[in-house]
């Protein structure tokens, strides 16, 4: 399958998605969002893929929304030549960054962000639902929504305070200022900063750890368990889900392989597949109680 705004390469069970509009600093378009969603659908269905890396081609990760359409860049109504009367809860008006980030959040595969250069606006919110975020030393971040006369996109008002805390989220969000990879690391937005030339090797090493050593079904369940517990109001909720999970997993072939490969000092070969072996209690969460589905 070919794409116009991104590249997809799969090698040794690791998928690498590269945002591919370097002439525009990989600025986000609706087409890019649609292509990324299609890729995540494809990768979820491919049991040979164990981990995903996402990065940008050239000097930037993603410089935010493509502003080349001028004053109407963020005016979805004008872009569709609508008459101006509309129901804001209609699915077609959903924030496209939010649609993408919800799809990333629902991924069954672990995702590593390798942030090179500018990560701005949707380019910064896009990395929030990813699992491991790495940055090159030259990376720069900004959430400039208020400076553009709009508001958060990509569900960032939910994700960012959970990733870095409310005080830091307010500082970065309300000022819209640009900050360095070092500040991003100090506040937990990224887990490691490396020389630019080592970024992809570092991301590949992390992906290799996941692909070689971890059960795909375990990874799919654990990333959702951790994210979903961010809204839980008591640790007992986590205890109930973990009890159900470890009880069922402990009876399965992956747990048997995990123990025996350790005892026999060899690489594991986990037999269960994400496409067909997720437990019957997955997904355990209810749909969001609002105008849109939680999918």
C-alpha positions in Angstrom: 0.0 0.0 0.0 1.4 3.4 -0.9 0.8 6.7 0.9 1.3 10.3 -0.1 2.2 12.0 3.3 3.8 9.1 5.3 6.1 6.2 4.7 5.7 2.8 6.3 8.6 0.3 6.6 8.3 -3.1 8.4 11.6 -4.8 9.2 12.1 -7.7 11.7 8.8 -7.2 13.4 9.3 -3.5 13.9 7.1 -1.0 11.9 8.6 2.5 11.3 6.1 5.2 10.3 7.8 8.3 8.9 5.9 11.6 8.4 6.9 12.5 4.9 6.3 16.1 4.0 9.8 17.4 4.6 9.2 20.4 2.3 6.6 21.6 4.8 8.4 20.4 7.9 5.9 17.5 7.9 3.0 19.8 8.7 -0.2 18.0 9.4 -3.0 17.7 6.9 -6.3 15.9 6.9 -4.9 13.5 4.4 -2.0 12.7 6.7 -4.4 12.0 9.6 -6.4 9.6 7.4 -3.3 7.8 6.2 -2.0 7.4 9.8 -5.3 6.0 11.0 -5.2 3.5 8.1 -1.7 2.5 8.9 -2.6 1.9 12.6 -5.6 -0.2 11.5 -3.2 -2.2 9.2 -0.6 -2.7 11.9 -3.1 -3.8 14.5 -4.2 -6.6 12.1 -0.6 -7.7 11.4 0.6 -10.2 14.0 4.1 -10.0 12.7 4.4 -6.4 13.9 5.4 -6.3 17.5 6.3 -2.6 18.0 5.9 0.7 16.1 8.2 3.7 15.8 7.0 7.0 14.5 9.3 9.8 13.4 9.6 12.6 10.9 11.6 13.0 7.7 14.1 15.8 7.5 14.6 18.6 10.0 11.2 18.3 11.9 9.0 15.7 13.5 5.8 17.7 12.7 5.6 21.5 12.7 1.9 21.5 13.4 -1.1 22.1 11.1 -0.3 23.1 7.6 -1.2 26.9 7.6 -0.8 27.3 3.8 -4.6 27.8 3.4 -4.3 31.1 5.4 -7.1 32.5 7.5 -9.4 29.6 7.0 -6.9 27.0 8.1 -8.9 26.0 11.2 -12.4 26.9 9.8 -13.8 23.5 9.0 -17.2 24.9 8.1 -15.7 27.3 5.5 -13.6 24.6 4.0 -16.6 22.5 3.4 -18.5 25.4 1.9 -21.2 24.9 4.5 -23.9 27.5 4.9 -22.9 28.1 8.6 -25.8 26.4 10.3 -24.7 23.1 11.8 -25.0 20.7 14.7 -21.6 20.7 16.5 -22.2 17.2 17.7 -22.4 15.8 14.2 -19.5 13.2 13.7 -18.2 15.1 10.6 -17.2 18.1 12.6 -15.0 16.1 15.1 -11.4 17.5 15.6 -9.3 15.5 13.2 -6.3 15.6 15.6 -8.5 14.1 18.3 -9.8 11.3 15.9 -6.2 10.4 15.2 -5.0 10.5 18.8 -7.9 8.3 19.9 -6.9 5.8 17.3 -3.3 5.9 18.5 -4.5 5.5 22.1 -6.5 2.4 21.1 -3.6 0.8 19.4 -3.0 -2.8 20.2 0.8 -2.4 19.6 3.2 -0.4 21.7 4.3 2.9 20.0 7.6 4.7 20.4 7.9 8.4 19.4 11.3 9.4 18.0 11.0 13.2 18.0 13.5 14.9 15.7 13.3 18.7 15.4 10.1 20.7 15.8 7.1 19.0 17.5 4.5 21.7 17.5 0.7 21.8 17.9 -0.8 18.6 16.6 2.9 17.5 16.2 3.2 17.8 20.0 -0.2 16.4 20.9 0.2 13.5 18.6 3.0 12.0 20.7 1.0 12.2 24.0 -0.9 8.8 23.6 2.3 7.1 22.5 3.9 4.8 25.1 7.6 5.7 25.0 8.7 9.2 23.9 12.3 9.8 22.9 13.8 13.1 21.6 16.9 14.2 19.8 18.8 17.1 21.4 17.7 19.6 18.8 14.0 18.8 19.3 11.7 21.7 20.2 8.2 21.5 21.5 5.2 23.9 21.6 1.5 23.9 22.2 0.7 27.3 20.6 -3.1 26.9 20.3 -3.9 30.1 22.3 -1.4 32.0 20.1 -3.4 30.9 17.0 -6.8 31.9 18.5 -8.0 28.3 18.9 -7.9 25.8 21.8 -6.3 22.4 22.6 -6.6 19.7 19.9 -5.9 16.0 19.8 -7.5 15.4 23.3 -4.5 17.3 24.7 -6.5 18.7 27.6 -7.0 15.1 28.8 -3.6 13.7 27.9 -1.1 16.4 28.7 -2.0 16.9 32.4 -1.8 13.2 32.9 1.6 13.0 31.3 3.3 16.0 32.9 0.9 17.3 35.6 -1.5 20.1 35.6 0.9 22.9 36.4 3.3 22.2 33.6 0.5 21.6 31.2 -1.0 25.0 32.0 2.4 26.7 31.7 3.1 25.2 28.3 -0.5 25.4 27.1 -1.5 28.9 28.2 1.8 30.6 27.2 2.2 28.6 24.0 5.9 29.0 24.4 8.6 26.9 22.7 10.6 24.7 25.0 13.6 22.5 24.6 14.1 18.8 24.7 15.9 19.2 28.0 12.8 20.9 29.5 10.6 18.2 28.0 12.8 15.5 29.7 12.8 17.3 33.1 9.0 17.4 33.1 8.4 13.8 31.9 7.2 14.5 28.3 10.0 12.4 27.0 11.8 9.7 28.8 15.2 10.2 27.2 17.1 12.8 25.1 20.0 11.5 22.9 22.2 13.1 20.3 20.3 13.6 17.1 22.4 11.1 15.2 21.6 8.4 17.8 17.8 8.9 17.9 16.6 6.2 15.6 19.2 3.7 16.9 17.8 4.4 20.4 14.2 4.0 19.3 15.1 0.8 17.4 16.8 -0.6 20.5 13.7 0.0 22.6 11.5 -1.5 19.9 13.8 -4.5 19.7 13.4 -5.1 23.5 9.6 -5.2 23.0 9.6 -7.4 19.9 12.1 -9.9 21.2 11.2 -10.2 24.9 7.6 -9.4 25.5 4.3 -11.1 24.8 2.2 -9.2 22.3 -1.0 -9.9 24.1 0.5 -8.7 27.4 1.7 -5.5 25.8 -1.8 -4.8 24.3 -3.5 -5.3 27.6 -0.9 -3.5 29.8 -0.9 -0.3 27.7 -4.7 -0.1 27.9 -4.7 -1.0 31.6 -2.3 1.8 32.5 -4.1 4.5 30.4 -7.6 3.5 31.5 -6.6 3.7 35.2 -5.7 7.4 34.8 -9.4 8.1 35.3 -10.0 5.6 38.1 -11.0 6.9 41.5 -9.7 4.0 43.6 -6.9 1.5 43.3 -9.5 -1.3 43.8 -10.6 -0.7 40.2 -7.1 -1.5 39.0 -6.9 -4.5 41.4 -10.1 -6.0 39.9 -8.9 -5.7 36.3 -5.4 -6.9 37.2 -6.9 -9.9 39.1 -9.0 -10.8 36.1 -6.0 -10.4 33.7 -3.4 -12.3 35.7 -5.8 -15.1 36.6 -6.6 -15.7 32.9 -3.1 -15.1 31.6 -1.6 -17.4 34.2 -3.6 -20.3 32.7 -2.4 -19.5 29.2 0.3 -20.6 26.8 2.1 -17.2 26.9 2.7 -17.5 30.7 3.9 -21.0 30.3 6.4 -19.9 27.6 7.5 -16.8 29.6 8.4 -19.0 32.6 10.0 -21.8 30.6 12.1 -19.5 28.4 13.4 -17.8 31.5 14.3 -21.1 33.2 15.8 -22.5 30.0 17.8 -19.3 29.4 16.5 -18.8 25.9 14.5 -16.2 23.9 10.8 -16.6 24.3 8.5 -17.5 21.5 5.0 -16.4 22.6 2.3 -18.2 20.8 -0.7 -16.0 21.4 -1.7 -13.4 18.7 -3.2 -10.0 19.2 -5.5 -10.4 16.2 -7.3 -13.5 17.7 -6.2 -14.2 21.3 -7.2 -11.1 23.3 -9.3 -12.3 26.2 -13.1 -12.3 26.0 -13.3 -9.5 28.6 -11.4 -7.1 26.4 -12.3 -4.3 26.0 -13.6 -4.0 29.6 -14.4 -0.3 29.5 -17.7 1.3 28.6 -18.1 3.7 25.7 -17.7 7.4 26.6 -21.0 8.9 27.7 -21.1 11.8 25.3 -22.1 12.6 21.7 -19.2 10.5 20.3 -18.1 6.9 20.5 -15.0 6.2 22.6 -13.5 4.3 19.6 
